[in-house]
Amino acid sequence: MAVQTKETKNIMIVGVGGQGTLLTSRILGGITLDAGYDVKLSEVHGMAQRGGSVVTYVRYGSNVAEPIVEEGQADVLIAFERLEALRYAHFLKKGGVLIVNDQRIDPITVVTGAAQYPADILDTLRAKYKVISADASAEALKLGNSRVFNTIIIGMAAAHMDFEKEAWLKVIEKTVPPKTVAINLAAFEVGYNLK
Amino acid sequence: MSEQKIMLGNEAIARGAYEAGVKVSAAYPGTPSTEISENIVKYPEIYCEWSPNEKVATEVAIGAAISGVRAMASMKHVGVNVASDPLYTISYGGINGGLVLVAADDPGLYSSQNEQDSRMVARAAMVPVLEPSDSQEAKDFTKLAFELSEKYDTPMMVRTTTRIAHSQGIVTLEPRVEVEDKPYSRNPAKFVMMPGNAKGRHVYVEQRLKQMAEDACTLPVNRVEMRDTKIGVITSGIPYQYVREALPDASVLKLGLVHPLPRKLIEEFASKVDTLYVVEELEPVIEEQVKSWGIKAIGKEILTVQGEYSANMLRKAILHQELDIEEPAAVPARPPILCPGCPHRSVFSVMNKLGIHAAGDIGCYTLGAVAPLNVIDTTVCMGASISTLHGMEKAKGRDYIRNWVAMIGDSTFMHTGINSLMNMVYNQSNGTVIIMDNSTTGMTGHQDHAATGKTLMGQEVPAISIYHMCKAMGIEHVVEVDAFDIQTLEKVVKEEVNRDGVSVIITKSPCVLLKTTKTTHKLVVHSDKCKKCGLCLKPGCPALTKAEDGTVKVDATMCNGCGLCAKRCPFGALEQVAL
């Protein structure tokens, strides 16, 4: 299949260990491979997964060398949590898009009182970046399954990426467990239409 | 067209083993190597197992190779230390069927206690090393390792790093090639490494390395990419990708075989470029050898021996580029923590209350060293908790360690803790060992071991009883306690640390993330009874936070109803209710 762009695109997914960012990276990997791109992904396993700050990098293009995205390079930064959005926002390139799941998970430093959870994160970010945010967990609950919040986030990001909507639907159908295809497709639709 | 798949580096190594006709694989879990075995198990053609530790795993693979089949052992870098005893000597003996040890290094310490470089071990053991730089090479080099192993009668090391092991890339799949078993014939001069035989083999090993170094000059995985000759770079592994990204016009000598080095090829390459750089993460293994041949090169003068590299790092260090990068926002750190409902938190909360110090060990429970738990004082390596406690007792006497215990998980106890406990009994120690049995190898993502009753291949087997092993050593006081029964645990700990002799407390409760662990309770908050004292928050459960008014509130999506906080509340503001 023909490759549309020579330039490598950089996507980052950040969140809290245990939030399930892995499905998102599998779907992104799947759609880029289907479209005929070279693709590399890099993720975190082991100790950091235990409630720590986690990052996944996805890079695709005609020929991808390094598997990581560096500061100032991300075309799209997908944050599963507000504080993590703020932590990694400087990875965005100029004109990059920041997708934020409007959820707060207190790090242990906040729970123990050693640090304060920053107030007004979304306002801070909006002053500098193009921000698309929604409470994906609440939207997922409306669909009747809180676990599909990550597919809603994928939908939010998809609206700002190079692929046709049909390609997303196809790869989601291929990737999620067969019993959950219908609700995941509905969740994608919700995210895709959030403005 | 052959099938292409996106594969994790570790998955690609497993695929390489499969395609190479491997028949036996053994390992002990360790980040970033664990997924190799977790993918090998998907190929029914390969017998695979979790061994109790890396030394055993390597010896299992050695036995299989001597019997004539292709065999592999995989482990993280510190596991190579455990396996180094058999590794150093099988290097002398050589192989029959191909033998490969996969060593996964962890520059940047994502999940490790040190940043050592396995290439140094391999050099000392005179074992040749292949180093892939993406998933496709992870598969190809694994296969090549078996070819070279059999061609040169040597064990081979495939060295990866976290960024290779845990990155995914496109891999072209090929079919498995069944390799005929090599015939076995008795050959003590080769396989019985006693002085007379080993002397002869040492001569062979030196010769083998010399031959390989010579042949390495024409080995296709050692590849010269001539471009602009102002800058030339010798590199290998993941740094190759950073070099290509940052210096796309530079000439590159990409080494696939990083030990032994192809001296003539390197000399030729060096002579063709104006300035030569060596770019390798961690130790200057290639650089020091290149410089020792009188070749002028730049390496660790401008590049660090610590952590991971990146393209930006090379842009700054080699091209002196000013990068327009924003300062990161100042935000609270989010270090890893024990999960909500983790039985280790319950045990640590008791130790913290009693003011106990612990000689700690390797596992999720190493997090018992940090706030708010602050129980663990020392962590060295697998199994060290028990032996360091013993050392303290021998140095300072029983009374000095009255408020000390050793704390170790079940899998780590089976790995090497058991030797240390034998030593305490044998050498008449005094001290209390707490084995936190959560029925799994937790931190690496839930692998079975000899005390769980299930093998890597899914077979149900009799679980070795940790309790009876301790009793069989002659330890009189071995007490099993439910990890969440904090009242009994407190009483037992007080009793045991005040006793003379060796005693063992086994705290039992399965890891909350195990699929077999069912949520049976939920937490109900009675805000009207909350006195805002914060006692419930002390163990640092992430599911509990303070509401605006200072009373406690629970995040129902995170809480699994373990009830630790309810047990700590003297006012009945938190209630554990059966579902």
Interface residues (C-beta under 8 A of the other chain):
Chain A: V16 G17 G18 S25 G29 G30 L33 D38 V39 K40 L41 S42 E43 V44 H45 G46 M47 A48 Q49 R50 G51 G52 S53 V64 A65 E66 P67 I68 E70 E71 G72 L83 E84 L86 R87 Y88 A89 H90 I105 D106 P107 I108 T109 V110 V111 T112 A114 A115 Q116 Y117 P118 T124 S137 S146
Chain B: Q4 I6 T31 P32 T34 E35 Y110 S111 D134 R163 H166 S167 Q168 G169 I170 I238 Q241 Y242 R244 E245 S310 A311 N312 L323 D324 I325 E326 E327 P328 A329 V331 P332 A333 R334 P335 P336 I337 L338 C339 C364 L367 A371 P372 M443 T444 G445 L537 G540 C541 P542 L544 T545 T557
